[in-house]
Amino acid sequence: MNSPYQALHTPLVPPEKPVIPGAEFRPGSVALVGAGPGAADLLTLRALQRLQQADVVLYDHLLDSSILALAPATAARLCVGKRASRHTLPQADINQLLVSLARQGQRVVRLKGGDPLLFGRGGEEMEALAAAGIPCEVVPGISAALGAAASAGLPLTHRDYAQGCSLVTGHRRQGQQTLDWTRHCTPEQTIVVYMGLGEAASIASQLLAHGRAADTPVAVVEHACSARQRCLCGSLQTLATLIEQEGITAPALLVIGQIVTLHQKLQAAMAGQAAAASS
């Protein structure tokens, strides 16, 4: 009789040709594609498919050039992204451009960092396309928060440190003076802040005003999933100073909460193991 171990390790017979399922990318349609957290090899297979089939790629700032290179040489590439408050094109113009290109019969890829529906205004673009009767597909991507946390060795949840995680944006709408989310985040949660570098001092101040301790640990993950990645740790009290002194630049995410303490312990343990191995 075969043992359970043998049953678990019965080799599978691969199909003659690997098949990657997915709807056809038709002319006159738009794919909102998540480019993932940075590195080209973290794209999904569907994202790669859509890029290779694109006639036009509308992309955001800060996307790695190796990802754009996956589109055909004949595909037009248009940068329509934004950095903080500096917009290459207003969102309404981006929406209209998507509609116009699709109506010309183009296969249009709207390429966004991370996931297209998480702080990427993908929902607004979907609304515009739906109103114009343009077929639209969403191709999910690894979000910047998940990618940055994983690549930096920062568990966002842990039974002993954080029972939840909030993903928020530190970029305020024009005319808004406060960040309303600060009052809803508890010490038992990890907070990941997108687009928070320019608002770091305000974010820290408002979290302190809503009861967070000044020594609450904070990590800043800069240029995640790339050769330029850095993960720098401090506290709410020192956050703005840390960003200024270290010259941290976008893209970067703020990770706030006790989980950063675990990250520091893990990094110290790994450094000790490396030193012991080399001695």
MIKOLVO-8394 format. One record per residue (C-alpha): residue in one letter; z, x, y; residue number from 1. Coordinates in Angstrom, 1 decimal, decimal comma. Layout:
<recs>
<rec><res>A</res><z>Z</z><x>X</x><y>Y</y><n>NUM</n></rec>
...
</recs>
This chain:
<recs>
<rec><res>M</res><z>0,0</z><x>0,0</x><y>0,0</y><n>1</n></rec>
<rec><res>N</res><z>-0,9</z><x>1,3</x><y>3,5</y><n>2</n></rec>
<rec><res>S</res><z>2,1</z><x>2,1</x><y>5,7</y><n>3</n></rec>
<rec><res>P</res><z>2,5</z><x>0,4</x><y>9,1</y><n>4</n></rec>
<rec><res>Y</res><z>1,8</z><x>3,8</x><y>10,6</y><n>5</n></rec>
<rec><res>Q</res><z>-1,6</z><x>3,9</x><y>8,9</y><n>6</n></rec>
<rec><res>A</res><z>-2,4</z><x>0,4</x><y>10,0</y><n>7</n></rec>
<rec><res>L</res><z>-1,7</z><x>1,3</x><y>13,7</y><n>8</n></rec>
<rec><res>H</res><z>-3,9</z><x>4,3</x><y>13,5</y><n>9</n></rec>
<rec><res>T</res><z>-7,0</z><x>2,8</x><y>11,8</y><n>10</n></rec>
<rec><res>P</res><z>-9,9</z><x>4,2</x><y>13,8</y><n>11</n></rec>
<rec><res>L</res><z>-12,0</z><x>1,7</x><y>15,7</y><n>12</n></rec>
<rec><res>V</res><z>-15,7</z><x>1,6</x><y>15,3</y><n>13</n></rec>
<rec><res>P</res><z>-17,3</z><x>2,0</x><y>18,7</y><n>14</n></rec>
<rec><res>P</res><z>-20,1</z><x>-0,3</x><y>19,7</y><n>15</n></rec>
<rec><res>E</res><z>-23,6</z><x>1,1</x><y>19,7</y><n>16</n></rec>
<rec><res>K</res><z>-23,8</z><x>0,8</x><y>23,5</y><n>17</n></rec>
<rec><res>P</res><z>-20,8</z><x>0,5</x><y>25,8</y><n>18</n></rec>
<rec><res>V</res><z>-21,0</z><x>-2,7</x><y>27,8</y><n>19</n></rec>
<rec><res>I</res><z>-19,4</z><x>-3,1</x><y>31,2</y><n>20</n></rec>
<rec><res>P</res><z>-19,2</z><x>-6,8</x><y>31,9</y><n>21</n></rec>
<rec><res>G</res><z>-19,8</z><x>-8,2</x><y>35,4</y><n>22</n></rec>
<rec><res>A</res><z>-21,8</z><x>-10,6</x><y>37,3</y><n>23</n></rec>
<rec><res>E</res><z>-25,2</z><x>-9,5</x><y>38,6</y><n>24</n></rec>
<rec><res>F</res><z>-25,3</z><x>-8,1</x><y>42,1</y><n>25</n></rec>
<rec><res>R</res><z>-28,1</z><x>-10,2</x><y>43,6</y><n>26</n></rec>
<rec><res>P</res><z>-30,1</z><x>-9,6</x><y>46,7</y><n>27</n></rec>
<rec><res>G</res><z>-28,8</z><x>-11,5</x><y>49,6</y><n>28</n></rec>
<rec><res>S</res><z>-25,1</z><x>-11,2</x><y>48,6</y><n>29</n></rec>
<rec><res>V</res><z>-22,1</z><x>-9,1</x><y>49,7</y><n>30</n></rec>
<rec><res>A</res><z>-19,5</z><x>-7,2</x><y>47,6</y><n>31</n></rec>
<rec><res>L</res><z>-16,2</z><x>-6,5</x><y>49,2</y><n>32</n></rec>
<rec><res>V</res><z>-15,3</z><x>-3,3</x><y>47,3</y><n>33</n></rec>
<rec><res>G</res><z>-12,0</z><x>-1,5</x><y>47,1</y><n>34</n></rec>
<rec><res>A</res><z>-12,5</z><x>2,3</x><y>47,3</y><n>35</n></rec>
<rec><res>G</res><z>-9,0</z><x>2,9</x><y>46,1</y><n>36</n></rec>
<rec><res>P</res><z>-6,4</z><x>5,3</x><y>47,6</y><n>37</n></rec>
<rec><res>G</res><z>-8,7</z><x>8,3</x><y>48,2</y><n>38</n></rec>
<rec><res>A</res><z>-10,1</z><x>10,2</x><y>45,3</y><n>39</n></rec>
<rec><res>A</res><z>-13,5</z><x>9,2</x><y>44,0</y><n>40</n></rec>
<rec><res>D</res><z>-12,4</z><x>9,3</x><y>40,4</y><n>41</n></rec>
<rec><res>L</res><z>-9,9</z><x>6,5</x><y>41,1</y><n>42</n></rec>
<rec><res>L</res><z>-12,6</z><x>4,0</x><y>41,7</y><n>43</n></rec>
<rec><res>T</res><z>-13,0</z><x>1,2</x><y>39,2</y><n>44</n></rec>
<rec><res>L</res><z>-16,1</z><x>1,0</x><y>37,1</y><n>45</n></rec>
<rec><res>R</res><z>-17,2</z><x>-2,2</x><y>38,9</y><n>46</n></rec>
<rec><res>A</res><z>-16,8</z><x>-0,5</x><y>42,2</y><n>47</n></rec>
<rec><res>L</res><z>-19,0</z><x>2,4</x><y>41,0</y><n>48</n></rec>
<rec><res>Q</res><z>-21,6</z><x>-0,1</x><y>39,7</y><n>49</n></rec>
<rec><res>R</res><z>-21,8</z><x>-1,9</x><y>43,1</y><n>50</n></rec>
<rec><res>L</res><z>-22,1</z><x>1,3</x><y>45,0</y><n>51</n></rec>
<rec><res>Q</res><z>-25,0</z><x>2,4</x><y>42,8</y><n>52</n></rec>
<rec><res>Q</res><z>-26,7</z><x>-0,9</x><y>43,3</y><n>53</n></rec>
<rec><res>A</res><z>-26,3</z><x>-1,1</x><y>47,1</y><n>54</n></rec>
<rec><res>D</res><z>-29,0</z><x>-1,4</x><y>49,6</y><n>55</n></rec>
<rec><res>V</res><z>-26,5</z><x>-1,1</x><y>52,5</y><n>56</n></rec>
<rec><res>V</res><z>-23,0</z><x>0,2</x><y>52,6</y><n>57</n></rec>
<rec><res>L</res><z>-20,7</z><x>-0,7</x><y>55,5</y><n>58</n></rec>
<rec><res>Y</res><z>-17,7</z><x>1,6</x><y>55,3</y><n>59</n></rec>
<rec><res>D</res><z>-14,4</z><x>2,3</x><y>57,0</y><n>60</n></rec>
<rec><res>H</res><z>-13,2</z><x>5,5</x><y>58,6</y><n>61</n></rec>
<rec><res>L</res><z>-11,4</z><x>8,1</x><y>56,5</y><n>62</n></rec>
<rec><res>L</res><z>-13,2</z><x>7,3</x><y>53,3</y><n>63</n></rec>
<rec><res>D</res><z>-13,9</z><x>10,4</x><y>51,3</y><n>64</n></rec>
<rec><res>S</res><z>-17,5</z><x>11,5</x><y>51,6</y><n>65</n></rec>
<rec><res>S</res><z>-17,7</z><x>11,9</x><y>47,8</y><n>66</n></rec>
<rec><res>I</res><z>-17,3</z><x>8,2</x><y>47,4</y><n>67</n></rec>
<rec><res>L</res><z>-20,1</z><x>7,4</x><y>49,9</y><n>68</n></rec>
<rec><res>A</res><z>-22,3</z><x>9,9</x><y>48,0</y><n>69</n></rec>
<rec><res>L</res><z>-22,2</z><x>7,6</x><y>44,9</y><n>70</n></rec>
<rec><res>A</res><z>-24,5</z><x>5,1</x><y>46,7</y><n>71</n></rec>
<rec><res>P</res><z>-28,3</z><x>5,7</x><y>46,3</y><n>72</n></rec>
<rec><res>A</res><z>-29,9</z><x>8,1</x><y>48,7</y><n>73</n></rec>
<rec><res>T</res><z>-32,0</z><x>5,2</x><y>49,9</y><n>74</n></rec>
<rec><res>A</res><z>-29,0</z><x>3,1</x><y>50,8</y><n>75</n></rec>
<rec><res>A</res><z>-28,2</z><x>2,8</x><y>54,5</y><n>76</n></rec>
<rec><res>R</res><z>-24,7</z><x>3,8</x><y>55,4</y><n>77</n></rec>
<rec><res>L</res><z>-23,0</z><x>2,3</x><y>58,5</y><n>78</n></rec>
<rec><res>C</res><z>-19,5</z><x>3,2</x><y>59,7</y><n>79</n></rec>
<rec><res>V</res><z>-17,8</z><x>0,1</x><y>61,0</y><n>80</n></rec>
<rec><res>G</res><z>-14,2</z><x>1,0</x><y>60,5</y><n>81</n></rec>
<rec><res>K</res><z>-11,3</z><x>1,4</x><y>62,8</y><n>82</n></rec>
<rec><res>R</res><z>-8,5</z><x>3,8</x><y>63,5</y><n>83</n></rec>
<rec><res>A</res><z>-5,4</z><x>2,1</x><y>64,9</y><n>84</n></rec>
<rec><res>S</res><z>-6,6</z><x>0,2</x><y>68,0</y><n>85</n></rec>
<rec><res>R</res><z>-10,0</z><x>2,1</x><y>68,2</y><n>86</n></rec>
<rec><res>H</res><z>-12,7</z><x>-0,1</x><y>66,7</y><n>87</n></rec>
<rec><res>T</res><z>-16,2</z><x>1,1</x><y>66,0</y><n>88</n></rec>
<rec><res>L</res><z>-17,2</z><x>-2,6</x><y>65,9</y><n>89</n></rec>
<rec><res>P</res><z>-15,1</z><x>-5,6</x><y>66,7</y><n>90</n></rec>
<rec><res>Q</res><z>-14,3</z><x>-7,7</x><y>63,6</y><n>91</n></rec>
<rec><res>A</res><z>-16,4</z><x>-10,6</x><y>64,7</y><n>92</n></rec>
<rec><res>D</res><z>-19,4</z><x>-8,2</x><y>65,0</y><n>93</n></rec>
<rec><res>I</res><z>-18,7</z><x>-6,8</x><y>61,5</y><n>94</n></rec>
<rec><res>N</res><z>-18,7</z><x>-10,4</x><y>60,1</y><n>95</n></rec>
<rec><res>Q</res><z>-22,0</z><x>-11,2</x><y>61,8</y><n>96</n></rec>
<rec><res>L</res><z>-23,6</z><x>-7,9</x><y>60,5</y><n>97</n></rec>
<rec><res>L</res><z>-22,6</z><x>-8,8</x><y>57,0</y><n>98</n></rec>
<rec><res>V</res><z>-24,2</z><x>-12,2</x><y>57,3</y><n>99</n></rec>
<rec><res>S</res><z>-27,3</z><x>-10,8</x><y>59,0</y><n>100</n></rec>
<rec><res>L</res><z>-27,9</z><x>-8,1</x><y>56,4</y><n>101</n></rec>
<rec><res>A</res><z>-27,4</z><x>-10,5</x><y>53,5</y><n>102</n></rec>
<rec><res>R</res><z>-29,9</z><x>-13,0</x><y>55,0</y><n>103</n></rec>
<rec><res>Q</res><z>-32,4</z><x>-10,1</x><y>55,0</y><n>104</n></rec>
<rec><res>G</res><z>-32,1</z><x>-10,0</x><y>51,2</y><n>105</n></rec>
<rec><res>Q</res><z>-30,0</z><x>-6,8</x><y>51,1</y><n>106</n></rec>
<rec><res>R</res><z>-27,4</z><x>-6,1</x><y>48,5</y><n>107</n></rec>
<rec><res>V</res><z>-24,5</z><x>-5,3</x><y>50,9</y><n>108</n></rec>
<rec><res>V</res><z>-21,4</z><x>-3,4</x><y>49,9</y><n>109</n></rec>
<rec><res>R</res><z>-18,5</z><x>-3,7</x><y>52,3</y><n>110</n></rec>
<rec><res>L</res><z>-16,5</z><x>-0,6</x><y>51,3</y><n>111</n></rec>
<rec><res>K</res><z>-12,8</z><x>-0,6</x><y>52,2</y><n>112</n></rec>
<rec><res>G</res><z>-10,0</z><x>1,9</x><y>51,5</y><n>113</n></rec>
<rec><res>G</res><z>-7,5</z><x>0,7</x><y>48,9</y><n>114</n></rec>
<rec><res>D</res><z>-7,9</z><x>-2,9</x><y>48,0</y><n>115</n></rec>
<rec><res>P</res><z>-10,2</z><x>-5,0</x><y>50,1</y><n>116</n></rec>
<rec><res>L</res><z>-7,8</z><x>-7,9</x><y>50,5</y><n>117</n></rec>
<rec><res>L</res><z>-4,7</z><x>-6,0</x><y>51,4</y><n>118</n></rec>
<rec><res>F</res><z>-4,5</z><x>-5,2</x><y>55,2</y><n>119</n></rec>
<rec><res>G</res><z>-8,3</z><x>-4,7</x><y>55,2</y><n>120</n></rec>
<rec><res>R</res><z>-9,3</z><x>-8,0</x><y>56,9</y><n>121</n></rec>
<rec><res>G</res><z>-11,3</z><x>-8,9</x><y>53,7</y><n>122</n></rec>
<rec><res>G</res><z>-10,0</z><x>-12,4</x><y>54,0</y><n>123</n></rec>
<rec><res>E</res><z>-11,6</z><x>-12,8</x><y>57,4</y><n>124</n></rec>
<rec><res>E</res><z>-14,9</z><x>-11,5</x><y>56,1</y><n>125</n></rec>
<rec><res>M</res><z>-14,8</z><x>-13,8</x><y>53,2</y><n>126</n></rec>
<rec><res>E</res><z>-14,3</z><x>-16,8</x><y>55,5</y><n>127</n></rec>
<rec><res>A</res><z>-17,3</z><x>-15,7</x><y>57,6</y><n>128</n></rec>
<rec><res>L</res><z>-19,5</z><x>-15,3</x><y>54,6</y><n>129</n></rec>
<rec><res>A</res><z>-18,4</z><x>-18,6</x><y>53,1</y><n>130</n></rec>
<rec><res>A</res><z>-19,2</z><x>-20,4</x><y>56,4</y><n>131</n></rec>
<rec><res>A</res><z>-22,7</z><x>-18,9</x><y>56,4</y><n>132</n></rec>
<rec><res>G</res><z>-23,3</z><x>-19,8</x><y>52,7</y><n>133</n></rec>
<rec><res>I</res><z>-23,5</z><x>-16,1</x><y>51,6</y><n>134</n></rec>
<rec><res>P</res><z>-22,5</z><x>-15,3</x><y>48,1</y><n>135</n></rec>
<rec><res>C</res><z>-19,5</z><x>-12,9</x><y>48,1</y><n>136</n></rec>
<rec><res>E</res><z>-17,8</z><x>-10,9</x><y>45,3</y><n>137</n></rec>
<rec><res>V</res><z>-14,5</z><x>-9,1</x><y>45,6</y><n>138</n></rec>
<rec><res>V</res><z>-14,0</z><x>-5,9</x><y>43,6</y><n>139</n></rec>
<rec><res>P</res><z>-10,4</z><x>-5,0</x><y>43,6</y><n>140</n></rec>
<rec><res>G</res><z>-9,2</z><x>-1,4</x><y>44,1</y><n>141</n></rec>
<rec><res>I</res><z>-6,0</z><x>0,5</x><y>43,6</y><n>142</n></rec>
<rec><res>S</res><z>-4,1</z><x>-0,2</x><y>46,8</y><n>143</n></rec>
<rec><res>A</res><z>-3,1</z><x>2,7</x><y>49,1</y><n>144</n></rec>
<rec><res>A</res><z>0,5</z><x>2,0</x><y>48,5</y><n>145</n></rec>
<rec><res>L</res><z>0,3</z><x>2,1</x><y>44,8</y><n>146</n></rec>
<rec><res>G</res><z>-1,9</z><x>5,2</x><y>44,8</y><n>147</n></rec>
<rec><res>A</res><z>0,2</z><x>7,1</x><y>47,3</y><n>148</n></rec>
<rec><res>A</res><z>3,4</z><x>6,3</x><y>45,5</y><n>149</n></rec>
<rec><res>A</res><z>2,1</z><x>7,3</x><y>42,1</y><n>150</n></rec>
<rec><res>S</res><z>0,5</z><x>10,5</x><y>43,2</y><n>151</n></rec>
<rec><res>A</res><z>3,6</z><x>11,5</x><y>45,1</y><n>152</n></rec>
<rec><res>G</res><z>5,9</z><x>10,6</x><y>42,2</y><n>153</n></rec>
<rec><res>L</res><z>7,6</z><x>7,8</x><y>44,1</y><n>154</n></rec>
<rec><res>P</res><z>8,5</z><x>4,8</x><y>41,9</y><n>155</n></rec>
<rec><res>L</res><z>8,5</z><x>1,8</x><y>44,2</y><n>156</n></rec>
<rec><res>T</res><z>10,9</z><x>-0,2</x><y>41,9</y><n>157</n></rec>
<rec><res>H</res><z>13,7</z><x>1,0</x><y>39,7</y><n>158</n></rec>
<rec><res>R</res><z>16,5</z><x>-1,0</x><y>38,2</y><n>159</n></rec>
<rec><res>D</res><z>19,1</z><x>1,3</x><y>39,8</y><n>160</n></rec>
<rec><res>Y</res><z>17,5</z><x>1,8</x><y>43,2</y><n>161</n></rec>
<rec><res>A</res><z>15,1</z><x>-1,0</x><y>44,2</y><n>162</n></rec>
<rec><res>Q</res><z>14,7</z><x>-4,5</x><y>42,7</y><n>163</n></rec>
<rec><res>G</res><z>11,7</z><x>-5,4</x><y>44,9</y><n>164</n></rec>
<rec><res>C</res><z>9,0</z><x>-3,9</x><y>47,1</y><n>165</n></rec>
<rec><res>S</res><z>7,5</z><x>-5,2</x><y>50,4</y><n>166</n></rec>
<rec><res>L</res><z>4,1</z><x>-4,1</x><y>51,6</y><n>167</n></rec>
<rec><res>V</res><z>3,9</z><x>-4,5</x><y>55,3</y><n>168</n></rec>
<rec><res>T</res><z>1,8</z><x>-3,4</x><y>58,3</y><n>169</n></rec>
<rec><res>G</res><z>3,3</z><x>-1,6</x><y>61,2</y><n>170</n></rec>
<rec><res>H</res><z>0,3</z><x>-2,4</x><y>63,4</y><n>171</n></rec>
<rec><res>R</res><z>1,2</z><x>-5,2</x><y>65,8</y><n>172</n></rec>
<rec><res>R</res><z>-1,2</z><x>-7,8</x><y>67,0</y><n>173</n></rec>
<rec><res>Q</res><z>-2,2</z><x>-7,5</x><y>70,7</y><n>174</n></rec>
<rec><res>G</res><z>0,5</z><x>-8,8</x><y>72,9</y><n>175</n></rec>
<rec><res>Q</res><z>3,1</z><x>-8,9</x><y>70,1</y><n>176</n></rec>
<rec><res>Q</res><z>6,3</z><x>-7,1</x><y>71,0</y><n>177</n></rec>
<rec><res>T</res><z>8,3</z><x>-7,2</x><y>67,7</y><n>178</n></rec>
<rec><res>L</res><z>7,7</z><x>-6,6</x><y>64,0</y><n>179</n></rec>
<rec><res>D</res><z>9,0</z><x>-9,9</x><y>62,5</y><n>180</n></rec>
<rec><res>W</res><z>9,0</z><x>-8,6</x><y>58,9</y><n>181</n></rec>
<rec><res>T</res><z>12,0</z><x>-6,2</x><y>59,6</y><n>182</n></rec>
<rec><res>R</res><z>14,5</z><x>-9,1</x><y>59,5</y><n>183</n></rec>
<rec><res>H</res><z>13,4</z><x>-10,1</x><y>56,0</y><n>184</n></rec>
<rec><res>C</res><z>13,8</z><x>-6,7</x><y>54,2</y><n>185</n></rec>
<rec><res>T</res><z>17,0</z><x>-5,9</x><y>52,4</y><n>186</n></rec>
<rec><res>P</res><z>18,5</z><x>-2,6</x><y>51,3</y><n>187</n></rec>
<rec><res>E</res><z>17,7</z><x>-3,5</x><y>47,7</y><n>188</n></rec>
<rec><res>Q</res><z>14,0</z><x>-3,4</x><y>48,6</y><n>189</n></rec>
<rec><res>T</res><z>11,5</z><x>-0,6</x><y>49,0</y><n>190</n></rec>
<rec><res>I</res><z>9,4</z><x>-1,0</x><y>52,1</y><n>191</n></rec>
<rec><res>V</res><z>5,9</z><x>0,5</x><y>52,3</y><n>192</n></rec>
<rec><res>V</res><z>4,5</z><x>0,5</x><y>55,8</y><n>193</n></rec>
<rec><res>Y</res><z>0,7</z><x>0,7</x><y>56,3</y><n>194</n></rec>
<rec><res>M</res><z>-0,5</z><x>1,9</x><y>59,7</y><n>195</n></rec>
<rec><res>G</res><z>3,0</z><x>2,8</x><y>60,8</y><n>196</n></rec>
<rec><res>L</res><z>2,6</z><x>6,3</x><y>62,2</y><n>197</n></rec>
<rec><res>G</res><z>2,2</z><x>5,3</x><y>65,8</y><n>198</n></rec>
<rec><res>E</res><z>5,0</z><x>2,7</x><y>65,6</y><n>199</n></rec>
<rec><res>A</res><z>7,4</z><x>4,8</x><y>63,6</y><n>200</n></rec>
<rec><res>A</res><z>10,1</z><x>5,0</x><y>66,3</y><n>201</n></rec>
<rec><res>S</res><z>9,9</z><x>1,2</x><y>66,9</y><n>202</n></rec>
<rec><res>I</res><z>10,0</z><x>0,5</x><y>63,1</y><n>203</n></rec>
<rec><res>A</res><z>13,0</z><x>2,6</x><y>62,7</y><n>204</n></rec>
<rec><res>S</res><z>14,7</z><x>1,1</x><y>65,7</y><n>205</n></rec>
<rec><res>Q</res><z>14,1</z><x>-2,5</x><y>64,6</y><n>206</n></rec>
<rec><res>L</res><z>15,2</z><x>-1,8</x><y>61,0</y><n>207</n></rec>
<rec><res>L</res><z>18,4</z><x>-0,2</x><y>62,3</y><n>208</n></rec>
<rec><res>A</res><z>18,9</z><x>-3,3</x><y>64,6</y><n>209</n></rec>
<rec><res>H</res><z>18,6</z><x>-5,5</x><y>61,5</y><n>210</n></rec>
<rec><res>G</res><z>21,3</z><x>-3,7</x><y>59,6</y><n>211</n></rec>
<rec><res>R</res><z>19,7</z><x>-0,7</x><y>57,8</y><n>212</n></rec>
<rec><res>A</res><z>21,8</z><x>2,4</x><y>57,8</y><n>213</n></rec>
<rec><res>A</res><z>20,7</z><x>5,4</x><y>59,9</y><n>214</n></rec>
<rec><res>D</res><z>20,7</z><x>7,6</x><y>56,8</y><n>215</n></rec>
<rec><res>T</res><z>18,3</z><x>5,3</x><y>54,9</y><n>216</n></rec>
<rec><res>P</res><z>15,9</z><x>7,6</x><y>53,1</y><n>217</n></rec>
<rec><res>V</res><z>12,3</z><x>7,7</x><y>54,2</y><n>218</n></rec>
<rec><res>A</res><z>9,2</z><x>9,4</x><y>52,8</y><n>219</n></rec>
<rec><res>V</res><z>5,9</z><x>9,9</x><y>54,6</y><n>220</n></rec>
<rec><res>V</res><z>2,9</z><x>10,3</x><y>52,2</y><n>221</n></rec>
<rec><res>E</res><z>0,0</z><x>11,9</x><y>54,1</y><n>222</n></rec>
<rec><res>H</res><z>-3,6</z><x>12,0</x><y>52,8</y><n>223</n></rec>
<rec><res>A</res><z>-2,6</z><x>10,6</x><y>49,4</y><n>224</n></rec>
<rec><res>C</res><z>-4,7</z><x>11,4</x><y>46,3</y><n>225</n></rec>
<rec><res>S</res><z>-6,4</z><x>14,3</x><y>48,0</y><n>226</n></rec>
<rec><res>A</res><z>-6,1</z><x>18,1</x><y>48,1</y><n>227</n></rec>
<rec><res>R</res><z>-4,4</z><x>17,6</x><y>51,6</y><n>228</n></rec>
<rec><res>Q</res><z>-1,6</z><x>15,4</x><y>50,3</y><n>229</n></rec>
<rec><res>R</res><z>1,9</z><x>16,0</x><y>51,5</y><n>230</n></rec>
<rec><res>C</res><z>5,1</z><x>14,0</x><y>50,9</y><n>231</n></rec>
<rec><res>L</res><z>7,8</z><x>14,7</x><y>53,5</y><n>232</n></rec>
<rec><res>C</res><z>11,2</z><x>13,2</x><y>53,4</y><n>233</n></rec>
<rec><res>G</res><z>13,7</z><x>12,3</x><y>56,1</y><n>234</n></rec>
<rec><res>S</res><z>15,7</z><x>9,3</x><y>57,2</y><n>235</n></rec>
<rec><res>L</res><z>15,3</z><x>6,3</x><y>59,5</y><n>236</n></rec>
<rec><res>Q</res><z>17,2</z><x>8,3</x><y>62,2</y><n>237</n></rec>
<rec><res>T</res><z>14,9</z><x>11,3</x><y>61,9</y><n>238</n></rec>
<rec><res>L</res><z>11,6</z><x>9,6</x><y>61,1</y><n>239</n></rec>
<rec><res>A</res><z>9,8</z><x>9,8</x><y>64,4</y><n>240</n></rec>
<rec><res>T</res><z>10,9</z><x>13,5</x><y>64,8</y><n>241</n></rec>
<rec><res>L</res><z>9,7</z><x>14,3</x><y>61,3</y><n>242</n></rec>
<rec><res>I</res><z>6,3</z><x>12,9</x><y>62,0</y><n>243</n></rec>
<rec><res>E</res><z>6,0</z><x>14,8</x><y>65,3</y><n>244</n></rec>
<rec><res>Q</res><z>7,3</z><x>18,1</x><y>64,1</y><n>245</n></rec>
<rec><res>E</res><z>5,2</z><x>18,2</x><y>61,0</y><n>246</n></rec>
<rec><res>G</res><z>2,1</z><x>17,0</x><y>62,7</y><n>247</n></rec>
<rec><res>I</res><z>1,5</z><x>14,2</x><y>60,3</y><n>248</n></rec>
<rec><res>T</res><z>-1,9</z><x>12,5</x><y>60,7</y><n>249</n></rec>
<rec><res>A</res><z>-3,5</z><x>9,3</x><y>59,3</y><n>250</n></rec>
<rec><res>P</res><z>-4,0</z><x>8,2</x><y>56,7</y><n>251</n></rec>
<rec><res>A</res><z>-0,3</z><x>8,1</x><y>55,9</y><n>252</n></rec>
<rec><res>L</res><z>2,2</z><x>5,6</x><y>54,5</y><n>253</n></rec>
<rec><res>L</res><z>5,9</z><x>5,2</x><y>55,2</y><n>254</n></rec>
<rec><res>V</res><z>8,1</z><x>4,6</x><y>52,1</y><n>255</n></rec>
<rec><res>I</res><z>11,6</z><x>3,4</x><y>53,1</y><n>256</n></rec>
<rec><res>G</res><z>14,5</z><x>2,8</x><y>50,8</y><n>257</n></rec>
<rec><res>Q</res><z>16,9</z><x>4,3</x><y>48,3</y><n>258</n></rec>
<rec><res>I</res><z>14,0</z><x>5,0</x><y>45,9</y><n>259</n></rec>
<rec><res>V</res><z>13,2</z><x>8,1</x><y>48,0</y><n>260</n></rec>
<rec><res>T</res><z>16,5</z><x>9,5</x><y>46,8</y><n>261</n></rec>
<rec><res>L</res><z>15,3</z><x>9,3</x><y>43,2</y><n>262</n></rec>
<rec><res>H</res><z>12,0</z><x>11,0</x><y>44,3</y><n>263</n></rec>
<rec><res>Q</res><z>14,0</z><x>13,9</x><y>45,7</y><n>264</n></rec>
<rec><res>K</res><z>16,1</z><x>14,2</x><y>42,6</y><n>265</n></rec>
<rec><res>L</res><z>12,9</z><x>14,2</x><y>40,4</y><n>266</n></rec>
<rec><res>Q</res><z>11,2</z><x>16,8</x><y>42,6</y><n>267</n></rec>
<rec><res>A</res><z>14,3</z><x>19,1</x><y>42,5</y><n>268</n></rec>
<rec><res>A</res><z>14,5</z><x>18,8</x><y>38,7</y><n>269</n></rec>
<rec><res>M</res><z>10,7</z><x>19,5</x><y>38,3</y><n>270</n></rec>
<rec><res>A</res><z>11,1</z><x>22,6</x><y>40,6</y><n>271</n></rec>
<rec><res>G</res><z>14,0</z><x>23,8</x><y>38,5</y><n>272</n></rec>
<rec><res>Q</res><z>12,0</z><x>23,5</x><y>35,3</y><n>273</n></rec>
<rec><res>A</res><z>9,1</z><x>25,3</x><y>36,8</y><n>274</n></rec>
<rec><res>A</res><z>11,3</z><x>28,2</x><y>38,0</y><n>275</n></rec>
<rec><res>A</res><z>12,9</z><x>28,4</x><y>34,6</y><n>276</n></rec>
<rec><res>A</res><z>9,5</z><x>28,5</x><y>32,8</y><n>277</n></rec>
<rec><res>S</res><z>8,3</z><x>31,3</x><y>35,1</y><n>278</n></rec>
<rec><res>S</res><z>11,4</z><x>33,5</x><y>34,7</y><n>279</n></rec>
</recs>
